């Protein structure tokens, strides 16, 4: 056992590293596609309109996702008054909350050291950190699901360090699952933990679901009450509103975007084994421990240890659930990563002493560092095809050298970490390399990419060219164009066909051709527009954009 001061120091060191890795760059960039500008735009319109029940994208209702995540962004803006901070803050806090659940659960079920090791296994899995530094709903949903697992496990497990039942935790688990449902729909996955718990209880493991206790029904009651936080006000308002678009909103968000999306996916088609590929690549370096962890898990399951059975079977159920539909995206199985890290945590102290594991960690660090170094040098002194395509699609010619220097610097940092840690401390070198990577991304790479990725550069240039007194209309626009505009703009629908948007824009422009301009995505330009009078602005977000003054559209009737 480590002395109390040493254990406390290790815990504090972990949280300092976690805050540094996840928080680096907060406030230094704007929202990036695909989803960040959409959610931030919705949150901003909530504040401006005062309508928090029905999200809007432009003048259209936005029914793809429930509004909980956007509520949090709007609340963060109300507190801090800065969108660059507010749009990322919910993801940061959710990621830290997920880490806390894993660390605390590992501590309660095993030891403080195990909790910290499980936290490191989660923190430095590439997919977790990458998603935590983005303003998408997934980090929030992962937190709700992990919190649900946390509450349920604390209630059903009967171990020396965790004696159930714990009815407040039971209610917390159900309520967290409901909050996950009204955040993205899949929060109910936390309740799948009751499947292995029920089976283990029937087979005599140290697991008790306490079904015969009347207090069992406090869990489902907590689920219903938590879900009603949004569902009841929304349904009352929609039913009381005579507009057909509100009825369509209810149908879309409660049926089409949930059951229909799962049963008949209309996008992101992937093969059934897709998530095995995701775990093998995006869960690096944590997943590298599996060849040694699987035999160890098998031995512990033979001893009927439910602390391993429940998270491992739940992980398997999540993979099966998302592998059934044809539509699959890499972040769908992110909620399974915390439970995998939890089950891995107690094995890591022993695994990290094995020569094979140590060589694997050192090799991963060496390959990663050399790839960054050689790639950065190729960009700096050469003209590789991957750099050329990347720069052309995003109009990053002015930033290409600085990007190459940053990537080279990360590679140099990785080599220095290898030399400092050596084969004797491969895990310290790996943690140092990945920490440097994420800090460099937040403080250097993201600001360099920001003007192009967020459309801030494009919209700033648009404002400069048309002048402060001109009016601007958007055709075939993306959310970042409306979000980054320096004035109120006219938009002609988002889901409307591009040709119809173009016709509506031309009619709007004809009312005051001397002062009205259209910003049009190149693919939507009407053939009647005089190309010689337009102003092409280059590419942003891998799309071409053109400014159309009134005289360029004089022939469009």
N, C-alpha and C positions, 0 to 999 in steps of 0.2 A: 504493500500500500504506500502511496506517495504521502508525504507530510501534507497537512491541511494547507499550508502556505503554497506549496508547489501545485496542488490541485487547483487552488484558487487562481494562481498565476496562469496556469494553462487555460482555464476557462476565460479569464479576462483577455488573454492573448487571442483566443479564438474569436471573441466578439469584436475586438479591435480590427482584426484582419477582415472579418465579415463586413463590417461597416465600411472599411476602406475599399474592399473589392466591389461591393454592391453600390456604394454611394458615390464613388469617384465619377465626376462629370455631371452630377446633379446641378441643373441650372445653366449648363453650358451649351445646350442644343435645343432645337425646336422639335415638334412631332414629325416623325418620318412615316411614310407608307410602309405596310399597307393599311394598318388599322389605327395607328396613333393619331393621325390628323382627324379621322372620322370621329373618334371618341372625344377628342378635345373640342372639336367643332360643336358636337352635340352638347357637351358640358357648358361651353360658352353661350350657346343659344338658350340653355336652361336659365342661366343667370340673367341674360338680357331680356328674355320673354317672361320669366317667372313661372313657366310651365315645366314642372319637374316630373310630372307623371307621364307625359307623352313626348319622348325625344323627337327632335326634328333635325334633318339634314337639309340645310337650306329651307325651302318652304314645304318640303315633303316630310311626312311622318317617317321615322326610322324605326323599323320593327325587327331588324335582324337580331338584336340582343336586348335583354332587359336593361334598365337604366342604372342598376346599383353601382357599377364601376364608374359611370359618368357622374353619379351623385357624389362619389368620393372625390373625384377630380374637382368638381364644382365647389365642394366644401373646402378642399385644400386651397383653391384660388381665393375663396372668401377670407381665409385665414391669412394667407401669405401675399396675395395680390400680385403674383408673378406666375404666368402660365408655364414658363420653363421649369419652375419648381413643381407647380401643382400637377402637371400632367404625368410626371414620373413618380411622385411621392406615394400614391397608393400601391404601386408595384413594389417599391422599395420596402415599405412597411409590411406588405404581405409576405415578401420573401424573408424578411427578418422574423416575422411571426411563424412562418413554416419552419425555419431553422430552430426557433425556440421550442416548438412542439417536439421536434425530433430529439434535440439535446435533452430536454427535460424528461421525455419519455424514456430515452436511453438511460438517463440517470436513475429514474425511479425503478425501472425494470432490472437494471444491472448495477452500474456504478457511474460516478461522475466522469471518470475517464472514458468509459464506453460512450456516454452521451456526447462528449466532445469529439471522439473519433467518428461517430455517426454524423455529427454536424460537418466535419471536414469532408467526409465522403459525399455529402449532399452539396455543400457549397462549391466544390471544385469540379463537379460534373458539368461539362460544358453547356449542356442544354439548360440546366437550372440557372446558371449565372447569366447566360445570354438572354433568357426570357425575363429574368428579374430586372435587367437593365432596359427593358422595353415597356412601353405603356400599353400593353395588351391586357385583356381580361384574364388570361391564363394564370399569371402569378396569383391573382386574387382567388380564382377558383381552386388552385392547388392549396392555398392556405385554408379555405373553408373545408375542403375534403380532408386535409391533414388534421385540422382541428377536430373534425368529426371523428376521424380514426383515433385521435388522442383521447377524446372523451369516452368513446366506446371501449377502447382497450383498458383504460383505467377502471372501468366499471366491471368488465367481464373476467379479467385475468385474476387468478388466485395464486399469487406468489409471495415469497417471504418479504419482498420489498413493496408489494402492491396488493393489499387485501381489499377485494371488493365485498359487497357491492358499494358503489359510489353513485348515489342517485343524482346529485347535481351534475356529475360528469356524464351520466347517462343522458340527461336532458340537454347538456351542452352538445353532445355528439349529434343528437337528432336536430337540434336547432341550427348547428353549423351546416349540416347537410342541406337543410332548407334554404339557408342563405346562399349556399352554392347553387341550388336550383334556380333561385331568382337572380343569380349573377350570370349563369350561362346554361343552365339546364341539366348539367351532368353532375351536380353536387350530390345527387342521391347515391352516387357510387360509394360514398363513405358507408352507407348502410349495407353494402355487400359484405362488410366485415362480419355481419351477423351470420352469414352462411357458414364460414369455417368455425365461428364461435359456437353455433348451434350444433354442428356435427361433432365437434370436439367435446362439447358438454355431454352429448348422448353417449359418446364412446368412453367416458370416464376420465378425460383429461382434466387438469386443474383450471377449468373454465366454467363459469356459471352465468347464464343469461337471465336467470330469475324470472322466467315467464309467468310462473304461478303467483308471483307477488303483484298485488293490485297496482303498485307503483310503476310497474312495467309500462303502463299506458301513459305515464307522464312523458315518455319519450315521443311517441306519435303526437301527443298534444303539443309538445314544444315545437315539433316540425310544422304542424299546421299554423300555429300562432306566428312563427317566424316567417313562413311563406306569405302570410296575410299582410305583412308589413307593406308589400307592394301590390299583391294581387287584388286585395279587396278594394283599396282606393282606386286602382286603375279600372277595374271592372265597373264599379259604380259610376265613375266619370264617363267611361265609354258608353255604357248603356244610357246614361242621361244625355249624351250628346247625339243630336239628330244626324250628324254627318256620316255618310256611308264609309268614309275613309277610316273612321275610328272603329267601326265594326270590322273592316278589313284588317286593321292593325291587330285587333284581338285575335282574329282567326290566324293571322300569319305568325304572330309571336308565340301563341300557345299550341298551335298544331303544326303548321308547315315547318317552322324553324326547329322543332323538337322531334316529334314522332316521324313526320314525313322525311325530315332530313336524315334521320337515322335509317329508316326502313327503305328509302328510295333516294340515296345520295345522288345529287346532280352535279357534283364537281369533285375534284381531287381524287380521281380514281387511282387506286394502287392495288398491288397483289396482296394476297392474304398474309404473306410473310413480311410485309413492309415494316412492321414495328420491330422485328428482329434486327433489321438493318439499322433502324433508328437507334436502338439501344446499343448496338455494336459500335456505332460511330459517335453519336451525340451524347452518350453517357460516359464517354472517356473523360478522365482516366479511371474513374471508379469501376467501370465494367471490367477492367483488366484483372481485377481480383477474382472474378467468378470461377475460373478454372480451379482455383484452390478453395474457394468458398463453398462451392456446390457439394463436394464430399463432406466438408465440415457440417454443413446444414443437414445433410442426410444422417450423419451420426447423431446430431442433436434431436432430430425428429424421431429417431429410434428410441431415444430416451423419453419421448413424449413431453417435450418442452414446448408449451403453447406460445411462449414468447417468440419463437421462430415460426411456428405453424401459421398463426393468424396473419402476420404481415406478408409471408411468402405466398400463401394461398390467395390472399386478396390481390397481390401483385399479378398473379396468374389470371384471376378473374377479370381484372381490368384489361389485360392484353386480349383475352378472348372476346370481351364485350366490344372493343373497338376494332377487332379484326373481322367481325362479321359483316358490317356494311362495306360496300365498294369504296365509298369516299373515306379517305384517311389523310390526316395531316400529322406532321411530326410531333406537334405539341399535344396531341390528344392523350398520349400516354404519360405526359409529364407528371400527372398526379400520382403515378405509381412509384416514381423515383424516391420520394421521402421514405416510404415503407421499405424499399430495397436497401436504402442507406441505413435504416434503423436495424434491420436484420443483419446487415454486414458489420455494424459497429462493434459488437462483442468479439468478432473474429479478428478484427484488424490488429490488435496488439500482438497476437500470435503469428498472423500471416506476415506482418512486416519484418519478422525475424527470419523468414524463409529466404534462402538465396535466390530462388526463382522469382519470387515477388520483387525482391530488391533489384535484380537485374532488369526486370520488366519496367519498373518505375524509372530506373536510370535510362533505359533505352527510349522510353516515351519522351522523357525530357530532352534527350540528345536529338532525337528525330524532329521534335517540335521546334527546338531552338535553331537547328540547322536549316529547316525548311523556311522559317521566318528570315533568317540571315541571308540565305541564298536568294530567296524570292525578293527581298528588299534590295539586294545588290543588283539583281537582274533588272528591276524597275529603275534603279538609280542610274545605272551606266549603260543599260541596253534598252530595247524596245520590244519586250515579249508580247505575244498576242493577247494574253489575258489582261495585261495592263492597257493595251490599246483599246480593246473592246470596253473595258470598264470606264476609261476616261471618255471615250466618244459617247457612250450612252448617257453619261451624266454631265458632260461639258466641264470636265475637271482638268483641263489642260493647264491652268494656272497653278493648281494644287498638286499636280502629279509628282513633282520633285519632293515637295514636303511630305507627301504620303510615303514615297519611297524611303525617305530618311527616317520616318517614324517606324516603319516596319523593320528597317535595318537595325534601328536602335533596340527594338524588342528582341531581335535575334542576337544582338551583342549582349543584351542583358541575360538572355538564356544561356549563352556560352559562359558568361561570368558566373551564373548560378551553378552550372556544371562544375566549373573549376573550384568554386568555393565549397560546394557540398561533396563532390567526388563520389565514388562508389560507396563510401561508408555512410553517407547521409543522403541517399537518393530521394527520400520523401521530402526532406527539407528543401532540396533543390527544386523538386517538382512544384511544391507550394509556392516557393519564391518566384519561379518562372511564371506560373499562372496568375499570381497576384500582380506581377509587373505587367502582364499582358492586359488584364482588365483595367488596371489603373491607366495605362497608356491609351487604351481605347477611349476611356471616359474623358481624359484630360487633353489628348492630342488628336487622335484619329477622328473622333466624333465631331469636334469643332471644325476640322478641315472639311469633312463631308457635309456639314450641315446646310450650307447655302443651297447646294444642289439637291440633297436628299429631301429637305423640308420644303422646297420651292420658295424659300425666303429670297434667294438671289434672283430668281425669275420674277417674282412679284415686285421686288424693289426696283428692278430694271423697268418693268411695266409702268410703275408709278412715275419713274423719272422721265420716260419717253412721252407719256401722254400729258404730263403736267398736273398740277394740283387741282385745277378747275374742271378737268374732263370727267365724264362719266364712263364707267367700265361695265361691260357685260361679259359673261363667261359662257362659252359653248364647249360641250364635251369636256367639262371641267372635272377635276378631282378635288377631294376635300381639302387638300393642302393649299390649293389655289384660293379658295374662299377664305380659309383660315388665315392665310398670310397676306391677303389684300390690305392695302393701306387706306381703303375707303369702303363705304358701302357699295356693293355691286349689285347688278341685275343678273339673276340666273334663271334659266328656263327649264328647270327640272333636272334631276340627276339620273333617274331611271328612264327618262324619256329618250327615245331613239335619237341618235346624233343628227340625222337629217332634219327631224322635227325641231330639235334645239336650234339648228342653224337657221331654219326659216323663222322661228320665233325671234331669234336674235336680230335677224335682218329687219324684221318688221319694227322691232324696238328701235333699232338704229336709225331707220328712216324718219322717225319722228323728230330727231335733232341730229342730223348727220355731221354737223360741224363740230359738235362737242362729244359725241358718243363713239366709243371704240369697243371693238370686240376682241377678246383674247380667245383664240380658237385652237384646239388641238388639231394638228395637221391632218389627221385622218378624217376630220369632219368638215374641212374646207369645201365650200360649194364651188362648183366649176365656173360659176358666173363671176366670181371675184377676180379682179384685176391683180394678178400676182406681182406686177411691177410696182404697184402702189402699197403693197403690204410690207411689213417689217418682220422678218423671220428672227426669232430670238434664240434659236438653237434648241438643245435638249435639256430637259430636267425630268428626273424620275423615269428615265428611259423613254420619254415621249417628246416629240417635236411640237413647238408652240409658235404661233404666228399672231401678230397684232394686225387687225384690220381696221383702218380708218374709214370714215363715211364715204369718201370719194372712191375708195377701192371697190365699194359695193354698189356704185351707181348703176351698173348694168344689171343688177339683180332685181327683177320685177316679176 
